[in-house]
Amino acid sequence: MLFFLLILVSCQNPLPKPKGMLALSYPEPNYSVWPTVCPFELTYNNEAQIQMQENCFFNIAYPTMKAQVYMSYFDLERYDFSNLTEDVQTRLIEHSKKDVRISESSYQDPNQEVYSRFFELQGDAPSNLHYVATDQKKHFLTAVVFFDVEPNYDSLYPAIQYIKNDLRKLTEDLRWR
């Protein structure tokens, strides 16, 4: 009898366990205007922390996501527009690998003279988001997003999209001075 029971139990085909999905959720964003002496006005997510550097360079930290948005402002009266855009392209190439696809989107508000481009590197890249906003005359704002974790696009995707939405809101509300 024991032999029959062992054969019955051992002959069953085990079923594979279903793959688990990471269920990340983030709070609904609330935005505030950042009081700065820089020649622009922008809004930021209250879940983030702005850390001012010098010369209107600043970081937007997302501690719960272990993410940093490194933002740099350039006055186009002192810096060449084509050199700055070339630098952005160079960074994109450096951060992309053969397994990374670059998705680009843009935003324009001619009334406020805000023209921006978003570059999302879809794959395991050191930085999955790059961003540029300009009026093409005097102002040039650029950003790159880094996570303090091993690059894994699938796992970081919800955080990337959350920060991307914040950058879109920042762009829509951006005002040059």
Buried (B, 14 or more C-beta within 10 A) or exposed (E): EEEEEEEEEEEEEEEEEEEEEEEEEBEEBEBEEBEBEBBBBBBBBEBBEBEEEEEBBBBBBBEEBEBBBBBBBBEBEEEEBEEBBEBBEEBBEEBBEEEBEBEEEEBEBEEBBBBBBBBBBBBBBEBBBBBBBBBEEBBBBBBBBBBEEEBEBEBBBBBBBBBBEBBBBBBBBBBBE
